[in-house]
């Protein structure tokens, strides 16, 4: 008998229940979510995409990720930082991405803030990673939305000029980038 927060897929693999209903979610769950990520460009991308996700479902962002990558120059911070008002206006007309002026402008501001850091983005983010849990959470009821660490990351990034980096958004980043592993007990990815 599987725990209630785990489902058995068509392929016979037990996964976190949230990944059950969509092929892209399953791929993301199996290959990315909870996998330690240290590449600074991919981490910058995740910071930005988590900001775009605020108020929306993650699958909405995941399905649009290729378009986001194209629109934001592969999330190369130097190229994104060079974007200006004409780029913002162009992106506001691009139906392939989330057309939210504040989030688009925040992505550009976050690129500029990334370039201004006195420490690489990956080192800064990972400096807030908590020690690994001794065991997988038994259910998603045990998974927090905010932690002391996500609040501290949010505070530090805001201090450094980042936007759309609230504590809940930063906890989602921690999960996505493998700074925490919230695969529940019974999932094939759980520790």
RAVEN-V581811 format. One record per backbone hydrogen bond with DSSP energy under -1.0 kcal/mol. CO is the residue of the C=O (numbers start at 1). NH is the residue of the N-H. If there is no record, write none. Layout:
co,nh
CO,NH
CO,NH
This chain:
co,nh
3,6
5,17
7,15
9,12
13,9
14,188
15,7
16,19
17,20
22,26
23,27
24,28
25,29
26,30
27,31
28,32
28,33
32,35
39,43
40,44
41,45
42,46
43,47
44,48
45,49
46,50
47,51
48,52
49,53
53,56
57,61
58,62
59,63
64,68
65,69
66,70
67,71
68,72
69,74
70,73
72,75
73,76
76,80
77,81
80,83
84,88
85,89
86,90
87,91
88,92
90,93
91,94
94,97
98,100
100,104
101,105
102,106
103,107
104,108
105,109
106,110
107,111
108,112
109,113
110,114
111,115
112,116
114,117
120,124
121,125
122,126
123,127
125,128
126,129
137,185
139,142
140,143
147,151
148,152
149,153
150,154
151,155
152,156
153,157
154,158
155,159
156,160
157,162
158,161
166,170
167,171
168,172
169,173
170,174
171,175
172,176
173,177
174,179
174,180
175,34
175,178
177,37
184,187
187,190
